[in-house]
Amino acid sequence: MATLRILTDAFNGGLGGVAATAIAYPLVIAKVKLQAQGRRRKAKAEGGDGSESSEFTGPIDVLRKVVKHEGFIGWYRGLPPALAKNFLTNFVFYLAHSVLKPLYKVKDQYTSWLGAFLHGVNAGLVVQLVMLPMEMIVTRMQAEKLGKSLSFTESTMGIWAEGGLLRFWAGLPPALTLTLNPGVTTTVQAVLTAGRKLSVSANFWVGFFSKLVASATTYPVVVVKVRMLVNKGSKDDGKGSDRAESAQRQKRSMLQETAAVFLRIIKTEGVGGLYRGLEAQLWQAVAKEAILNSVRRGLGST
């Protein structure tokens, strides 16, 4: 029975992730394109095509330009693998969350806020180690330039060509740092619920507020991670500067590359570059968490 309950909770979490992603997906597209556009601006400054895709001013501008270049279908480019990724991500998270629960809870209550925090962090750690390759593939698809599309297979083979199997974990250091996000989310939810059974609407707002706090505090790391996921390794546009940057990247460790991306953003875009796309990130993250939380807990109470 305990195993069935754990698998049911994980499955409900996966379904909640699918529902949340399907509803909020246009904001996901806007968020990823805004986070990735610093590299596009760099290309324009070096004599690139200067296309409209380099000049997104906000999430609404992204969505408008996507429709202009690709039609409304562009809002949902990469949706099938994104749904699969989010189902698996949330399934793995809540599976790990349930398995680890006895380490941090006594009679279904956290003994301290630190226990709630570590519970979320360790469940998030499992997710990042398992799901980062899938996230890299999907992020590449979502960040592709306007008017162009990248299939799941093309994205996968492109990453493999850049550095083999290990290339799929290129964003691991910031991804591990982002385990603080589910830690903060779990802690805030534990404080707000205090072990009580809440209504679907109450669970919606608990999820909304907890993810708002978590996303706002960890956002610069999200930007660094996305830049690392979309940065091409050996595939470039033939420019000497791109080839030199690619060669340097291949010689650096993951931690060195993380630091280099972080410093490059500050140098070329200022501190504000670390918060590029924050508005879209907050809206899509809190909407997804609120929907996921209400669906998962609603299914769990039936």
C-alpha positions, 0 to 999 in steps of 0.5 A, spaced: 500 500 500 505 504 501 508 503 494 502 504 491 501 511 495 508 513 493 507 511 485 500 514 485 502 521 488 508 521 483 503 520 477 498 525 480 504 530 480 506 528 473 499 529 471 499 536 474 505 538 471 502 536 464 496 540 465 500 546 468 505 546 462 499 546 457 496 552 460 502 556 461 506 554 455 506 560 451 509 564 457 514 558 457 516 560 450 516 567 451 521 566 458 526 562 454 527 566 448 528 572 453 533 569 457 536 566 451 536 573 447 543 576 450 547 571 445 543 573 439 544 581 441 552 579 441 551 576 434 548 582 432 553 586 435 558 582 431 555 583 424 549 578 425 543 578 421 540 584 425 533 580 425 527 582 429 528 576 433 534 580 437 530 585 440 525 582 444 523 588 449 518 583 454 514 577 454 508 580 450 513 583 445 515 575 444 508 573 443 507 578 438 513 577 434 512 569 434 505 570 431 508 575 426 513 570 424 510 563 425 503 564 426 499 562 433 502 555 432 509 558 434 506 559 441 506 551 442 512 549 438 516 544 442 510 542 446 509 535 445 516 533 448 515 539 453 509 535 456 513 529 456 519 532 460 514 536 465 510 529 466 517 526 467 520 531 471 514 532 476 513 524 477 521 524 479 520 529 483 514 527 487 517 520 487 523 522 490 519 527 495 515 521 497 521 516 498 525 521 502 519 523 506 520 519 512 527 522 513 524 529 514 517 528 517 514 525 523 507 523 523 506 527 516 509 533 520 516 537 519 520 537 525 522 544 523 523 549 517 530 546 515 527 539 514 522 542 509 527 545 506 532 540 505 526 535 503 525 539 497 532 540 495 534 533 495 528 531 491 530 537 486 537 534 486 534 527 484 530 531 478 536 535 476 541 529 475 535 525 471 532 530 467 537 535 465 539 532 458 531 532 457 531 539 459 537 541 454 534 538 448 527 541 449 530 548 451 534 548 445 527 547 441 524 553 445 530 558 444 530 557 436 530 563 432 524 566 429 521 563 423 526 556 424 524 550 427 528 544 431 525 537 431 527 533 437 531 529 434 535 534 431 536 538 437 538 531 440 543 530 435 546 537 435 548 536 442 551 530 441 555 532 436 558 538 440 561 533 446 558 526 446 554 524 452 557 529 457 554 535 453 547 533 455 549 535 463 553 542 460 548 546 465 549 541 471 552 546 476 547 552 476 542 546 475 544 543 482 544 550 485 537 551 483 535 545 487 534 551 492 528 553 488 524 546 490 527 547 497 524 554 498 517 552 495 517 546 500 518 550 506 513 556 504 508 550 502 509 547 509 509 553 513 502 555 509 499 549 510 501 546 517 499 539 515 492 541 514 488 539 508 486 545 504 481 546 498 483 546 491 482 553 491 487 554 497 492 549 494 492 554 488 494 560 492 499 556 496 502 554 490 502 561 487 505 564 493 510 559 494 513 559 487 513 566 487 518 567 493 522 561 490 523 564 483 524 571 485 530 569 489 533 564 484 532 567 478 539 569 476 541 562 476 536 560 472 538 565 466 545 562 467 543 555 466 539 557 460 544 560 457 549 554 458 543 550 455 542 554 449 550 555 448 552 551 442 559 547 443 562 546 436 557 548 432 557 555 430 556 560 424 563 560 422 565 566 425 572 566 428 570 569 435 565 563 435 570 558 434 575 561 439 569 561 444 567 554 442 575 552 443 575 555 450 569 552 452 571 545 451 577 546 455 573 549 461 570 545 467 563 545 468 564 550 474 569 554 470 564 555 464 558 557 469 563 562 472 564 565 465 557 565 463 555 569 469 561 574 468 560 574 461 552 576 462 554 582 467 560 584 462 556 585 456 549 586 459 550 589 466 547 586 472 540 587 469 542 581 464 541 576 470 534 578 470 532 578 463 525 575 462 523 575 470 516 578 468 515 572 464 518 567 468 514 569 474 508 569 471 509 562 468 512 559 474 507 561 479 501 559 474 504 552 473 506 551 480 499 553 482 495 549 477 500 543 479 499 544 486 491 544 486 491 538 481 496 534 484 493 535 491 486 535 488 487 528 485 490 526 492 484 527 496 479 523 491 
